[in-house]
Amino acid sequence: MRGARGFSLVEIMIVIAILGLSAVVVAPAMRDWGVTSDLDSARKEVLRVLMASRQEALKLGRPVLVAIEPASARLRVWVEVESEETLLLDRILDLPMEAHLESAVDTPRFRFTPLGPAEADPLTIVSPDGTAKVTVDPWTGGIDHGRR
């Protein structure tokens, strides 16, 4: 009879990634109790997820992908592990009532690599306060959220 098997390193890394992403997304929201505009709140929510995903790619040494459905604000984050995709997060973004997302594509995707470069589709945050275009630098993976 064989002894009990433990968890593999990949399984442990995925669990740590899920916990880390959850903490990064939830903790700052609890801290931001001040009054902010709808655009600023929506921008912070989207940027928090994208920055956490970029950090996970760097930490895990694996590509992390983010897909956002503008119509429903549904967010999915997954990691690529040995040609398989493992879902890390699937939830609805907590956007203010007056804010919404727009994109030239049905489901904008962001792909952050462990070495820094990234790929991203266009995404715009729209509210009565204005608009903010979310862009990702393809060379560095840096995230910009310029207000227009």
DRENVODREN-872250 format. One record per residue: residue number from 1; x, y, z of N, C-alpha, C in turn. Coordinates in steps of 0.05 Angstrom, whole numbers. Layout:
! residues N
<site num="NUM" n_east="X" n_north="Y" n_up="Z" ca_east="X" ca_north="Y" ca_up="Z" c_east="X" c_north="Y" c_up="Z"/>
...
END
This chain:
! residues 148
<site num="1" n_east="17" n_north="-24" n_up="0" ca_east="0" ca_north="0" ca_up="0" c_east="18" c_north="25" c_up="0"/>
<site num="2" n_east="11" n_north="43" n_up="-18" ca_east="27" ca_north="68" ca_up="-20" c_east="18" c_north="88" c_up="2"/>
<site num="3" n_east="37" n_north="105" n_up="9" ca_east="30" ca_north="126" ca_up="28" c_east="12" c_north="147" c_up="16"/>
<site num="4" n_east="2" n_north="164" n_up="32" ca_east="-16" ca_north="186" ca_up="23" c_east="-1" c_north="205" c_up="5"/>
<site num="5" n_east="-14" n_north="213" n_up="-17" ca_east="-2" ca_north="233" ca_up="-35" c_east="-7" c_north="261" c_up="-24"/>
<site num="6" n_east="12" n_north="279" n_up="-30" ca_east="8" ca_north="307" ca_up="-23" c_east="0" c_north="323" c_up="-47"/>
<site num="7" n_east="1" n_north="349" n_up="-44" ca_east="-6" ca_north="366" ca_up="-66" c_east="18" c_north="372" c_up="-83"/>
<site num="8" n_east="15" n_north="376" n_up="-109" ca_east="38" ca_north="383" ca_up="-126" c_east="44" c_north="413" c_up="-123"/>
<site num="9" n_east="67" n_north="420" n_up="-132" ca_east="75" ca_north="448" ca_up="-130" c_east="57" c_north="466" c_up="-147"/>
<site num="10" n_east="48" n_north="457" n_up="-170" ca_east="30" ca_north="472" ca_up="-187" c_east="4" c_north="477" c_up="-173"/>
<site num="11" n_east="-7" n_north="456" n_up="-160" ca_east="-33" ca_north="459" ca_up="-146" c_east="-30" c_north="479" c_up="-123"/>
<site num="12" n_east="-9" n_north="478" n_up="-109" ca_east="-4" ca_north="497" ca_up="-87" c_east="-1" c_north="526" c_up="-98"/>
<site num="13" n_east="13" n_north="529" n_up="-120" ca_east="17" ca_north="555" ca_up="-132" c_east="-10" c_north="567" c_up="-141"/>
<site num="14" n_east="-27" n_north="550" n_up="-152" ca_east="-54" ca_north="559" ca_up="-161" c_east="-71" c_north="568" c_up="-137"/>
<site num="15" n_east="-70" n_north="554" n_up="-116" ca_east="-86" ca_north="562" ca_up="-92" c_east="-75" c_north="588" c_up="-81"/>
<site num="16" n_east="-49" n_north="591" n_up="-80" ca_east="-37" ca_north="616" ca_up="-70" c_east="-45" c_north="639" c_up="-89"/>
<site num="17" n_east="-45" n_north="634" n_up="-115" ca_east="-52" ca_north="655" ca_up="-134" c_east="-81" c_north="663" c_up="-130"/>
<site num="18" n_east="-99" n_north="645" n_up="-125" ca_east="-127" ca_north="651" ca_up="-121" c_east="-130" c_north="668" c_up="-95"/>
<site num="19" n_east="-117" n_north="659" n_up="-74" ca_east="-119" ca_north="675" ca_up="-49" c_east="-107" c_north="702" c_up="-52"/>
<site num="20" n_east="-84" n_north="704" n_up="-66" ca_east="-72" ca_north="730" ca_up="-70" c_east="-89" c_north="749" c_up="-86"/>
<site num="21" n_east="-100" n_north="739" n_up="-108" ca_east="-118" ca_north="755" ca_up="-125" c_east="-142" c_north="764" c_up="-110"/>
<site num="22" n_east="-154" n_north="746" n_up="-95" ca_east="-178" ca_north="754" ca_up="-79" c_east="-171" c_north="775" c_up="-59"/>
<site num="23" n_east="-149" n_north="773" n_up="-45" ca_east="-141" ca_north="792" ca_up="-25" c_east="-135" c_north="819" c_up="-38"/>
<site num="24" n_east="-122" n_north="819" n_up="-61" ca_east="-115" ca_north="844" ca_up="-74" c_east="-140" c_north="858" c_up="-84"/>
<site num="25" n_east="-159" n_north="843" n_up="-93" ca_east="-184" ca_north="855" ca_up="-104" c_east="-202" c_north="865" c_up="-82"/>
<site num="26" n_east="-204" n_north="850" n_up="-60" ca_east="-223" ca_north="857" ca_up="-39" c_east="-212" c_north="877" c_up="-19"/>
<site num="27" n_east="-188" n_north="873" n_up="-10" ca_east="-177" ca_north="890" ca_up="12" c_east="-178" c_north="920" c_up="5"/>
<site num="28" n_east="-168" n_north="929" n_up="-18" ca_east="-169" ca_north="958" ca_up="-23" c_east="-198" c_north="969" c_up="-24"/>
<site num="29" n_east="-217" n_north="953" n_up="-33" ca_east="-244" ca_north="962" ca_up="-34" c_east="-255" c_north="968" c_up="-6"/>
<site num="30" n_east="-246" n_north="953" n_up="14" ca_east="-255" ca_north="958" ca_up="42" c_east="-243" c_north="983" c_up="53"/>
<site num="31" n_east="-220" n_north="991" n_up="42" ca_east="-206" ca_north="1015" ca_up="52" c_east="-217" c_north="1041" c_up="40"/>
<site num="32" n_east="-228" n_north="1039" n_up="15" ca_east="-237" ca_north="1063" ca_up="1" c_east="-266" c_north="1071" c_up="9"/>
<site num="33" n_east="-270" n_north="1080" n_up="33" ca_east="-296" ca_north="1088" ca_up="41" c_east="-302" c_north="1117" c_up="36"/>
<site num="34" n_east="-283" n_north="1132" n_up="26" ca_east="-287" ca_north="1160" ca_up="20" c_east="-305" c_north="1165" c_up="-4"/>
<site num="35" n_east="-313" n_north="1189" n_up="-8" ca_east="-330" ca_north="1196" ca_up="-30" c_east="-313" c_north="1200" c_up="-55"/>
<site num="36" n_east="-319" n_north="1185" n_up="-76" ca_east="-305" ca_north="1189" ca_up="-102" c_east="-326" c_north="1189" c_up="-124"/>
<site num="37" n_east="-317" n_north="1199" n_up="-147" ca_east="-335" ca_north="1200" ca_up="-170" c_east="-339" c_north="1172" c_up="-181"/>
<site num="38" n_east="-361" n_north="1169" n_up="-197" ca_east="-366" ca_north="1143" ca_up="-209" c_east="-343" c_north="1134" c_up="-227"/>
<site num="39" n_east="-332" n_north="1153" n_up="-242" ca_east="-310" ca_north="1146" ca_up="-260" c_east="-286" c_north="1137" c_up="-244"/>
<site num="40" n_east="-279" n_north="1151" n_up="-223" ca_east="-256" ca_north="1144" ca_up="-207" c_east="-260" c_north="1116" c_up="-194"/>
<site num="41" n_east="-284" n_north="1111" n_up="-184" ca_east="-290" ca_north="1085" ca_up="-172" c_east="-288" c_north="1063" c_up="-192"/>
<site num="42" n_east="-300" n_north="1067" n_up="-215" ca_east="-299" ca_north="1046" ca_up="-236" c_east="-270" c_north="1041" c_up="-245"/>
<site num="43" n_east="-255" n_north="1063" n_up="-249" ca_east="-227" ca_north="1061" ca_up="-258" c_east="-210" c_north="1046" c_up="-237"/>
<site num="44" n_east="-214" n_north="1052" n_up="-212" ca_east="-199" ca_north="1038" ca_up="-191" c_east="-206" c_north="1008" c_up="-191"/>
<site num="45" n_east="-231" n_north="1001" n_up="-195" ca_east="-239" ca_north="973" ca_up="-195" c_east="-226" c_north="958" c_up="-218"/>
<site num="46" n_east="-227" n_north="969" n_up="-242" ca_east="-215" ca_north="956" ca_up="-265" c_east="-184" c_north="954" c_up="-262"/>
<site num="47" n_east="-172" n_north="976" n_up="-253" ca_east="-143" ca_north="976" ca_up="-250" c_east="-133" c_north="957" c_up="-229"/>
<site num="48" n_east="-148" n_north="955" n_up="-208" ca_east="-141" ca_north="937" ca_up="-186" c_east="-139" c_north="908" c_up="-196"/>
<site num="49" n_east="-158" n_north="900" n_up="-212" ca_east="-158" ca_north="873" ca_up="-223" c_east="-135" c_north="869" c_up="-243"/>
<site num="50" n_east="-131" n_north="889" n_up="-261" ca_east="-110" ca_north="886" ca_up="-280" c_east="-82" c_north="886" c_up="-267"/>
<site num="51" n_east="-78" n_north="903" n_up="-248" ca_east="-52" ca_north="904" ca_up="-235" c_east="-47" c_north="879" c_up="-219"/>
<site num="52" n_east="-67" n_north="868" n_up="-206" ca_east="-64" ca_north="843" ca_up="-190" c_east="-58" c_north="820" c_up="-209"/>
<site num="53" n_east="-70" n_north="820" n_up="-233" ca_east="-65" ca_north="799" ca_up="-252" c_east="-36" c_north="801" c_up="-263"/>
<site num="54" n_east="-27" n_north="825" n_up="-268" ca_east="0" ca_north="829" ca_up="-277" c_east="20" c_north="819" c_up="-256"/>
<site num="55" n_east="15" n_north="826" n_up="-231" ca_east="32" ca_north="817" ca_up="-209" c_east="32" c_north="786" c_up="-206"/>
<site num="56" n_east="9" n_north="774" n_up="-210" ca_east="8" ca_north="745" ca_up="-209" c_east="25" c_north="732" c_up="-231"/>
<site num="57" n_east="24" n_north="743" n_up="-255" ca_east="40" ca_north="733" ca_up="-277" c_east="70" c_north="734" c_up="-270"/>
<site num="58" n_east="78" n_north="756" n_up="-258" ca_east="106" ca_north="760" ca_up="-250" c_east="114" c_north="741" c_up="-228"/>
<site num="59" n_east="95" n_north="738" n_up="-208" ca_east="101" ca_north="721" ca_up="-185" c_east="101" c_north="691" c_up="-192"/>
<site num="60" n_east="81" n_north="683" n_up="-208" ca_east="79" ca_north="654" ca_up="-215" c_east="98" c_north="645" c_up="-237"/>
<site num="61" n_east="108" n_north="664" n_up="-252" ca_east="124" ca_north="657" ca_up="-275" c_east="108" c_north="644" c_up="-297"/>
<site num="62" n_east="83" n_north="651" n_up="-299" ca_east="65" ca_north="639" ca_up="-319" c_east="47" c_north="662" c_up="-330"/>
<site num="63" n_east="38" n_north="659" n_up="-355" ca_east="20" ca_north="679" ca_up="-366" c_east="-7" c_north="680" c_up="-351"/>
<site num="64" n_east="-17" n_north="704" n_up="-346" ca_east="-44" ca_north="707" ca_up="-333" c_east="-61" c_north="722" c_up="-353"/>
<site num="65" n_east="-85" n_north="712" n_up="-357" ca_east="-103" ca_north="724" ca_up="-377" c_east="-128" c_north="735" c_up="-362"/>
<site num="66" n_east="-138" n_north="758" n_up="-372" ca_east="-162" ca_north="771" ca_up="-361" c_east="-181" c_north="776" c_up="-384"/>
<site num="67" n_east="-206" n_north="769" n_up="-380" ca_east="-227" ca_north="775" ca_up="-400" c_east="-250" c_north="789" c_up="-386"/>
<site num="68" n_east="-259" n_north="811" n_up="-398" ca_east="-280" ca_north="827" ca_up="-386" c_east="-302" c_north="830" c_up="-407"/>
<site num="69" n_east="-327" n_north="823" n_up="-399" ca_east="-350" ca_north="827" ca_up="-417" c_east="-362" c_north="854" c_up="-410"/>
<site num="70" n_east="-360" n_north="874" n_up="-428" ca_east="-369" ca_north="901" ca_up="-422" c_east="-399" c_north="902" c_up="-415"/>
<site num="71" n_east="-416" n_north="887" n_up="-429" ca_east="-445" ca_north="889" ca_up="-425" c_east="-453" c_north="880" c_up="-397"/>
<site num="72" n_east="-440" n_north="860" n_up="-386" ca_east="-448" ca_north="850" ca_up="-359" c_east="-427" c_north="856" c_up="-338"/>
<site num="73" n_east="-404" n_north="867" n_up="-346" ca_east="-382" ca_north="872" ca_up="-328" c_east="-371" c_north="846" c_up="-315"/>
<site num="74" n_east="-376" n_north="824" n_up="-329" ca_east="-366" ca_north="798" ca_up="-318" c_east="-336" c_north="797" c_up="-323"/>
<site num="75" n_east="-322" n_north="788" n_up="-303" ca_east="-293" ca_north="786" ca_up="-304" c_east="-284" c_north="757" c_up="-300"/>
<site num="76" n_east="-265" n_north="749" n_up="-316" ca_east="-253" ca_north="722" ca_up="-313" c_east="-223" c_north="726" c_up="-314"/>
<site num="77" n_east="-209" n_north="712" n_up="-295" ca_east="-180" ca_north="713" ca_up="-294" c_east="-171" c_north="684" c_up="-293"/>
<site num="78" n_east="-152" n_north="677" n_up="-310" ca_east="-141" ca_north="650" ca_up="-309" c_east="-111" c_north="650" c_up="-314"/>
<site num="79" n_east="-98" n_north="628" n_up="-307" ca_east="-69" ca_north="625" ca_up="-311" c_east="-64" c_north="602" c_up="-330"/>
<site num="80" n_east="-44" n_north="605" n_up="-347" ca_east="-36" ca_north="584" ca_up="-365" c_east="-15" c_north="567" c_up="-351"/>
<site num="81" n_east="-21" n_north="541" n_up="-348" ca_east="-2" ca_north="522" ca_up="-336" c_east="1" c_north="499" c_up="-355"/>
<site num="82" n_east="24" n_north="496" n_up="-366" ca_east="30" ca_north="474" ca_up="-384" c_east="9" c_north="469" c_up="-405"/>
<site num="83" n_east="3" n_north="489" n_up="-421" ca_east="-16" ca_north="490" ca_up="-443" c_east="-45" c_north="486" c_up="-434"/>
<site num="84" n_east="-50" n_north="487" n_up="-408" ca_east="-78" ca_north="486" ca_up="-398" c_east="-84" c_north="513" c_up="-384"/>
<site num="85" n_east="-109" n_north="520" n_up="-385" ca_east="-118" ca_north="545" ca_up="-371" c_east="-133" c_north="537" c_up="-346"/>
<site num="86" n_east="-124" n_north="549" n_up="-323" ca_east="-137" ca_north="544" ca_up="-298" c_east="-150" c_north="570" c_up="-289"/>
<site num="87" n_east="-177" n_north="570" n_up="-285" ca_east="-192" ca_north="593" ca_up="-277" c_east="-185" c_north="601" c_up="-248"/>
<site num="88" n_east="-178" n_north="626" n_up="-244" ca_east="-172" ca_north="636" ca_up="-218" c_east="-195" c_north="652" c_up="-206"/>
<site num="89" n_east="-209" n_north="667" n_up="-223" ca_east="-230" ca_north="685" ca_up="-213" c_east="-251" c_north="688" c_up="-234"/>
<site num="90" n_east="-277" n_north="687" n_up="-225" ca_east="-299" ca_north="691" ca_up="-243" c_east="-320" c_north="706" c_up="-227"/>
<site num="91" n_east="-324" n_north="732" n_up="-232" ca_east="-343" ca_north="748" ca_up="-217" c_east="-351" c_north="772" c_up="-233"/>
<site num="92" n_east="-370" n_north="787" n_up="-222" ca_east="-379" ca_north="812" ca_up="-235" c_east="-364" c_north="835" c_up="-222"/>
<site num="93" n_east="-354" n_north="853" n_up="-238" ca_east="-340" ca_north="876" ca_up="-228" c_east="-359" c_north="894" c_up="-212"/>
<site num="94" n_east="-350" n_north="905" n_up="-191" ca_east="-366" ca_north="922" ca_up="-174" c_east="-364" c_north="951" c_up="-184"/>
<site num="95" n_east="-380" n_north="957" n_up="-205" ca_east="-379" ca_north="984" ca_up="-217" c_east="-402" c_north="1000" c_up="-206"/>
<site num="96" n_east="-398" n_north="1027" n_up="-204" ca_east="-420" ca_north="1044" ca_up="-195" c_east="-443" c_north="1043" c_up="-215"/>
<site num="97" n_east="-467" n_north="1049" n_up="-206" ca_east="-492" ca_north="1046" ca_up="-222" c_east="-490" c_north="1062" c_up="-248"/>
<site num="98" n_east="-478" n_north="1086" n_up="-248" ca_east="-477" ca_north="1103" ca_up="-271" c_east="-454" c_north="1097" c_up="-290"/>
<site num="99" n_east="-436" n_north="1080" n_up="-282" ca_east="-412" ca_north="1074" ca_up="-299" c_east="-416" c_north="1048" c_up="-314"/>
<site num="100" n_east="-405" n_north="1047" n_up="-338" ca_east="-405" ca_north="1022" ca_up="-354" c_east="-380" c_north="1020" c_up="-371"/>
<site num="101" n_east="-376" n_north="997" n_up="-383" ca_east="-352" ca_north="992" ca_up="-399" c_east="-360" c_north="990" c_up="-428"/>
<site num="102" n_east="-342" n_north="999" n_up="-445" ca_east="-345" ca_north="997" ca_up="-474" c_east="-320" c_north="987" c_up="-487"/>
<site num="103" n_east="-323" n_north="973" n_up="-509" ca_east="-299" ca_north="963" ca_up="-524" c_east="-307" c_north="958" c_up="-553"/>
<site num="104" n_east="-287" n_north="959" n_up="-570" ca_east="-291" ca_north="954" ca_up="-599" c_east="-294" c_north="924" c_up="-604"/>
<site num="105" n_east="-287" n_north="907" n_up="-584" ca_east="-290" ca_north="878" ca_up="-586" c_east="-310" c_north="869" c_up="-566"/>
<site num="106" n_east="-322" n_north="846" n_up="-570" ca_east="-343" ca_north="836" ca_up="-552" c_east="-333" c_north="830" c_up="-524"/>
<site num="107" n_east="-310" n_north="817" n_up="-522" ca_east="-298" ca_north="811" ca_up="-496" c_east="-268" c_north="818" c_up="-497"/>
<site num="108" n_east="-262" n_north="843" n_up="-487" ca_east="-234" ca_north="851" ca_up="-487" c_east="-217" c_north="832" c_up="-469"/>
<site num="109" n_east="-194" n_north="825" n_up="-479" ca_east="-176" ca_north="807" ca_up="-465" c_east="-149" c_north="821" c_up="-460"/>
<site num="110" n_east="-138" n_north="815" n_up="-437" ca_east="-112" ca_north="825" ca_up="-428" c_east="-95" c_north="800" c_up="-422"/>
<site num="111" n_east="-71" n_north="799" n_up="-432" ca_east="-53" ca_north="776" ca_up="-427" c_east="-26" c_north="787" c_up="-417"/>
<site num="112" n_east="-20" n_north="781" n_up="-392" ca_east="4" ca_north="790" ca_up="-379" c_east="24" c_north="766" c_up="-378"/>
<site num="113" n_east="48" n_north="770" n_up="-387" ca_east="68" ca_north="749" ca_up="-387" c_east="87" c_north="752" c_up="-363"/>
<site num="114" n_east="101" n_north="731" n_up="-356" ca_east="118" ca_north="732" ca_up="-333" c_east="143" c_north="750" c_up="-337"/>
<site num="115" n_east="150" n_north="755" n_up="-362" ca_east="173" ca_north="772" ca_up="-367" c_east="167" c_north="801" c_up="-371"/>
<site num="116" n_east="141" n_north="808" n_up="-369" ca_east="133" ca_north="836" ca_up="-370" c_east="115" c_north="844" c_up="-393"/>
<site num="117" n_east="122" n_north="837" n_up="-418" ca_east="105" ca_north="845" ca_up="-441" c_east="76" c_north="836" c_up="-438"/>
<site num="118" n_east="58" n_north="850" n_up="-451" ca_east="30" ca_north="844" ca_up="-449" c_east="16" c_north="849" c_up="-475"/>
<site num="119" n_east="-8" n_north="837" n_up="-478" ca_east="-25" ca_north="841" ca_up="-500" c_east="-52" c_north="851" c_up="-489"/>
<site num="120" n_east="-65" n_north="870" n_up="-503" ca_east="-90" ca_north="880" ca_up="-492" c_east="-108" c_north="890" c_up="-514"/>
<site num="121" n_east="-134" n_north="885" n_up="-511" ca_east="-154" ca_north="897" ca_up="-528" c_east="-163" c_north="924" c_up="-516"/>
<site num="122" n_east="-175" n_north="941" n_up="-532" ca_east="-184" ca_north="967" ca_up="-522" c_east="-207" c_north="964" c_up="-502"/>
<site num="123" n_east="-207" n_north="981" n_up="-481" ca_east="-228" ca_north="981" ca_up="-461" c_east="-231" c_north="1010" c_up="-452"/>
<site num="124" n_east="-256" n_north="1019" n_up="-451" ca_east="-262" ca_north="1047" ca_up="-442" c_east="-282" c_north="1046" c_up="-420"/>
<site num="125" n_east="-277" n_north="1062" n_up="-399" ca_east="-296" ca_north="1065" ca_up="-377" c_east="-311" c_north="1091" c_up="-381"/>
<site num="126" n_east="-338" n_north="1089" n_up="-381" ca_east="-355" ca_north="1112" ca_up="-386" c_east="-373" c_north="1117" c_up="-363"/>
<site num="127" n_east="-375" n_north="1142" n_up="-355" ca_east="-393" ca_north="1150" ca_up="-333" c_east="-402" c_north="1179" c_up="-339"/>
<site num="128" n_east="-421" n_north="1189" n_up="-324" ca_east="-429" ca_north="1217" ca_up="-327" c_east="-406" c_north="1237" c_up="-322"/>
<site num="129" n_east="-386" n_north="1228" n_up="-306" ca_east="-363" ca_north="1245" ca_up="-300" c_east="-343" c_north="1247" c_up="-322"/>
<site num="130" n_east="-345" n_north="1229" n_up="-343" ca_east="-326" ca_north="1229" ca_up="-365" c_east="-320" c_north="1201" c_up="-374"/>
<site num="131" n_east="-298" n_north="1198" n_up="-389" ca_east="-289" ca_north="1172" ca_up="-398" c_east="-260" c_north="1168" c_up="-392"/>
<site num="132" n_east="-252" n_north="1143" n_up="-389" ca_east="-224" ca_north="1137" ca_up="-384" c_east="-217" c_north="1112" c_up="-402"/>
<site num="133" n_east="-196" n_north="1115" n_up="-418" ca_east="-188" ca_north="1093" ca_up="-435" c_east="-166" c_north="1077" c_up="-420"/>
<site num="134" n_east="-171" n_north="1051" n_up="-418" ca_east="-151" ca_north="1033" ca_up="-405" c_east="-133" c_north="1022" c_up="-426"/>
<site num="135" n_east="-107" n_north="1027" n_up="-424" ca_east="-88" ca_north="1016" ca_up="-443" c_east="-65" c_north="1002" c_up="-428"/>
<site num="136" n_east="-53" n_north="983" n_up="-442" ca_east="-31" ca_north="968" ca_up="-431" c_east="-7" c_north="971" c_up="-450"/>
<site num="137" n_east="16" n_north="978" n_up="-439" ca_east="40" ca_north="981" ca_up="-455" c_east="49" c_north="953" c_up="-463"/>
<site num="138" n_east="51" n_north="947" n_up="-490" ca_east="58" ca_north="920" ca_up="-499" c_east="86" c_north="912" c_up="-491"/>
<site num="139" n_east="104" n_north="930" n_up="-486" ca_east="132" ca_north="923" ca_up="-480" c_east="136" c_north="918" c_up="-450"/>
<site num="140" n_east="123" n_north="934" n_up="-433" ca_east="128" ca_north="932" ca_up="-405" c_east="105" c_north="920" c_up="-389"/>
<site num="141" n_east="81" n_north="919" n_up="-401" ca_east="58" ca_north="910" ca_up="-386" c_east="46" c_north="931" c_up="-368"/>
<site num="142" n_east="58" n_north="955" n_up="-369" ca_east="48" ca_north="977" ca_up="-352" c_east="19" c_north="985" c_up="-360"/>
<site num="143" n_east="3" n_north="991" n_up="-340" ca_east="-25" ca_north="997" ca_up="-345" c_east="-30" c_north="1027" c_up="-341"/>
<site num="144" n_east="-44" n_north="1039" n_up="-361" ca_east="-50" ca_north="1067" ca_up="-360" c_east="-80" c_north="1070" c_up="-361"/>
<site num="145" n_east="-90" n_north="1091" n_up="-348" ca_east="-119" ca_north="1095" ca_up="-347" c_east="-125" c_north="1124" c_up="-351"/>
<site num="146" n_east="-115" n_north="1135" n_up="-373" ca_east="-118" ca_north="1164" ca_up="-378" c_east="-147" c_north="1172" c_up="-380"/>
<site num="147" n_east="-153" n_north="1195" n_up="-369" ca_east="-180" ca_north="1206" ca_up="-369" c_east="-182" c_north="1224" c_up="-394"/>
<site num="148" n_east="-205" n_north="1221" n_up="-408" ca_east="-210" ca_north="1239" ca_up="-431" c_east="-232" c_north="1258" c_up="-425"/>
END
